[in-house]
Amino acid sequence: MAGMVDQFLLWVDGVGGYRICLGGRVRIGQAVPGTEVEAPVFADIGRHHATVTRDEEGYVLEAVKKTQVNGQPIDKAVLRDGDRLTLGSACQFQLGMAVSMSATARLHLVSGHRFPNGVDAVFLLADSLVLGPDPEVHVEIADLEQPLHLYRCGGRLGIHAAGEFSIDGRPCRDRGILESSSVVRGKGFSLALEPV
């Protein structure tokens, strides 16, 4: 993507940090130096333990090492909203697809393990990422009056936020295009991108 990387960190002031993966494949593995996975975790799992792939039918989990979905051992499984993934003996994720108008999925650790950099979850960006005050969003921001969307736009990442806001200090209205290190400020929100 011109001006964009395959992964970045999204920091939402007062809310949290998220790793956003733009590719159709996310490898999950142990967070150790030299690991080349898109979703590193501080846990006793393999350096590359499993892969989640997005295709036209949804999300598929392929195990490289011992993996379970909802308590059942798998080699390969189609994932559904709410599925619990167990890597190794104790590292557990829950898959969330809370937004009906977006195929973006959220991998959230539920076992007490952690992602590096203080990240709260990993998103597998399909078409858009919805941030807003309602429960049916990817990232809840209580102070927003209306949802805002990060979306794919001609090989770049765009943002739609009703009304006036700024991108890197430049005034915008309703829509704008982001760079890999953009800072966006608007009424009720402030967010920043950081390339991984």
Backbone torsions as a table, in degrees:
resi	resn	phi	psi	omega
1	MET	NA	131.6	178.0
2	ALA	-66.4	124.8	179.9
3	GLY	75.8	3.1	-176.5
4	MET	-134.3	155.4	179.0
5	VAL	-109.4	173.1	179.9
6	ASP	-75.1	-22.8	179.5
7	GLN	-141.1	147.0	173.0
8	PHE	-152.6	164.5	174.3
9	LEU	-98.2	136.6	176.6
10	LEU	-111.9	118.1	179.2
11	TRP	-107.4	120.3	179.1
12	VAL	-110.9	113.0	-176.1
13	ASP	-54.3	130.9	177.3
14	GLY	75.6	1.7	-176.5
15	VAL	-122.7	-57.9	179.9
16	GLY	161.1	-172.1	-179.3
17	GLY	-122.6	144.9	-174.8
18	TYR	-140.8	141.8	174.6
19	ARG	-94.8	125.7	-178.8
20	ILE	-110.0	122.8	179.4
21	CYS	-108.7	121.5	-176.8
22	LEU	-89.4	-18.1	-178.4
23	GLY	-75.5	168.6	179.2
24	GLY	-85.1	-0.7	-178.1
25	ARG	-136.1	132.5	178.1
26	VAL	-127.1	117.7	175.8
27	ARG	-90.3	135.5	179.0
28	ILE	-109.0	134.1	179.8
29	GLY	-165.4	179.3	-177.3
30	GLN	-68.1	137.7	177.8
31	ALA	-83.0	90.3	176.9
32	VAL	-132.9	156.4	178.7
33	PRO	-55.1	136.0	178.4
34	GLY	87.8	-4.7	178.0
35	THR	-70.4	133.2	179.8
36	GLU	-114.8	58.7	177.2
37	VAL	-114.5	154.5	-178.8
38	GLU	-80.7	-23.0	-179.9
39	ALA	-127.0	79.1	178.6
40	PRO	-76.2	144.0	-178.0
41	VAL	-135.3	139.2	171.3
42	PHE	-80.1	91.8	-177.8
43	ALA	-160.2	164.1	178.2
44	ASP	-85.6	74.1	178.6
45	ILE	-132.8	174.1	179.8
46	GLY	-69.4	158.0	177.6
47	ARG	-59.1	-35.4	168.0
48	HIS	-132.4	101.5	-170.9
49	HIS	-96.3	-38.1	-177.7
50	ALA	-159.1	163.1	178.8
51	THR	-130.4	134.7	172.6
52	VAL	-108.0	126.6	-179.1
53	THR	-120.2	136.7	176.1
54	ARG	-98.6	129.5	173.6
55	ASP	-132.9	-171.4	-176.7
56	GLU	-64.0	-18.7	-178.5
57	GLU	-96.1	-12.1	-178.5
58	GLY	137.6	-137.7	-177.2
59	TYR	-117.0	136.5	-179.5
60	VAL	-123.3	132.6	177.0
61	LEU	-102.8	126.9	175.4
62	GLU	-117.8	125.2	-178.4
63	ALA	-84.4	137.4	170.1
64	VAL	-101.4	-36.3	177.2
65	LYS	-128.5	-177.6	-174.9
66	LYS	-51.0	117.8	-177.0
67	THR	-142.1	144.2	176.6
68	GLN	-129.6	151.0	170.4
69	VAL	-122.5	120.7	-177.4
70	ASN	52.1	40.0	176.1
71	GLY	84.1	-1.6	-179.0
72	GLN	-106.6	127.2	177.8
73	PRO	-61.3	139.6	179.9
74	ILE	-138.0	156.4	165.3
75	ASP	-103.0	-36.6	-180.0
76	LYS	-153.1	137.7	-178.7
77	ALA	-152.2	143.2	171.2
78	VAL	-80.4	131.0	-175.6
79	LEU	-95.9	147.8	177.3
80	ARG	-126.2	160.7	177.9
81	ASP	-53.9	130.0	177.9
82	GLY	91.1	-6.4	179.4
83	ASP	-60.9	142.4	176.9
84	ARG	-105.7	122.1	-179.3
85	LEU	-102.9	129.0	176.6
86	THR	-115.7	118.9	177.0
87	LEU	-104.0	129.3	-175.3
88	GLY	67.2	-143.7	-176.9
89	SER	-95.2	-17.2	-171.7
90	ALA	-143.8	-14.4	-175.6
91	CYS	-80.1	113.7	-175.3
92	GLN	-119.9	136.0	174.8
93	PHE	-117.8	156.6	167.1
94	GLN	-121.5	135.6	178.5
95	LEU	-92.6	129.4	178.5
96	GLY	-124.6	134.9	174.4
97	MET	-134.0	67.1	-169.5
98	ALA	-75.1	-14.8	-173.5
99	VAL	-105.1	114.9	-175.6
100	SER	-65.0	-27.4	-177.4
101	MET	-91.5	7.1	-179.9
102	SER	-139.4	139.7	178.4
103	ALA	-90.3	5.6	177.6
104	THR	-63.6	137.0	180.0
105	ALA	-114.1	153.7	179.9
106	ARG	-119.3	128.2	171.8
107	LEU	-103.8	117.0	-176.1
108	HIS	-120.5	127.5	177.9
109	LEU	-72.3	130.1	179.8
110	VAL	-119.8	4.8	-174.9
111	SER	-104.7	6.0	-179.0
112	GLY	90.1	-4.8	174.8
113	HIS	-76.2	173.1	-175.8
114	ARG	-134.7	154.3	168.1
115	PHE	-90.4	154.6	173.8
116	PRO	-64.9	163.2	173.7
117	ASN	66.8	15.4	179.4
118	GLY	71.6	23.2	-179.7
119	VAL	-74.9	139.4	-177.9
120	ASP	-89.8	-30.0	-177.7
121	ALA	-161.1	166.1	175.1
122	VAL	-115.5	130.6	176.6
123	PHE	-107.2	137.0	174.3
124	LEU	-101.9	94.7	-171.5
125	LEU	-71.8	117.9	175.9
126	ALA	-91.3	-72.0	-177.5
127	ASP	-122.4	-42.5	-178.5
128	SER	-151.8	161.5	176.7
129	LEU	-124.3	122.6	-174.6
130	VAL	-103.2	126.6	176.7
131	LEU	-118.1	133.5	-178.5
132	GLY	-178.3	-176.2	-175.3
133	PRO	-85.3	-12.6	-175.3
134	ASP	-89.6	160.3	178.8
135	PRO	-67.3	-26.9	-178.2
136	GLU	-89.0	63.1	176.9
137	VAL	-138.3	166.3	175.4
138	HIS	-77.5	-41.4	-179.9
139	VAL	-129.8	121.1	-178.6
140	GLU	-86.2	126.5	175.9
141	ILE	-125.7	102.1	-172.6
142	ALA	-61.1	-31.3	-175.2
143	ASP	-80.1	-7.2	179.2
144	LEU	-77.0	140.2	175.4
145	GLU	-85.0	-35.4	179.3
146	GLN	-134.2	150.9	179.9
147	PRO	-63.5	154.8	169.6
148	LEU	-123.0	155.3	-174.5
149	HIS	-126.8	133.1	164.6
150	LEU	-97.5	133.3	-174.5
151	TYR	-146.0	157.7	175.0
152	ARG	-74.1	136.9	-176.0
153	CYS	-145.1	95.8	176.8
154	GLY	53.2	47.2	179.6
155	GLY	82.1	6.7	178.2
156	ARG	-128.6	-177.0	177.1
157	LEU	-115.1	130.0	179.1
158	GLY	-116.0	169.1	176.0
159	ILE	-133.0	138.6	173.3
160	HIS	-120.0	119.6	177.9
161	ALA	-141.6	120.1	-176.7
162	ALA	-58.5	131.2	176.6
163	GLY	91.9	-156.1	-174.8
164	GLU	-94.3	141.5	175.7
165	PHE	-157.1	177.0	178.3
166	SER	-128.6	147.5	172.9
167	ILE	-120.1	117.0	-179.1
168	ASP	52.4	38.3	177.7
169	GLY	84.5	-8.7	179.0
170	ARG	-88.9	130.4	179.8
171	PRO	-68.2	141.3	178.1
172	CYS	-136.9	159.7	174.7
173	ARG	-134.8	122.3	175.7
174	ASP	71.1	-47.6	-177.0
175	ARG	-140.4	155.8	175.0
176	GLY	-165.4	162.9	179.1
177	ILE	-105.6	137.2	-176.1
178	LEU	-102.8	152.6	169.7
179	GLU	-101.5	173.8	-175.3
180	SER	-70.5	-13.1	177.8
181	SER	-126.5	31.9	-176.6
182	SER	-72.5	151.2	171.5
183	VAL	-118.4	128.3	-177.3
184	VAL	-120.6	130.8	178.7
185	ARG	-130.8	136.1	178.0
186	GLY	-153.7	-177.1	-178.8
187	LYS	-66.3	114.5	177.1
188	GLY	85.9	4.1	178.4
189	PHE	-154.4	155.1	171.7
190	SER	-149.2	128.9	-179.6
191	LEU	-141.6	156.7	-179.3
192	ALA	-139.7	146.0	174.9
193	LEU	-105.6	145.4	177.3
194	GLU	-138.9	122.4	179.7
195	PRO	-65.9	145.5	177.8
196	VAL	-94.9	NA	NA
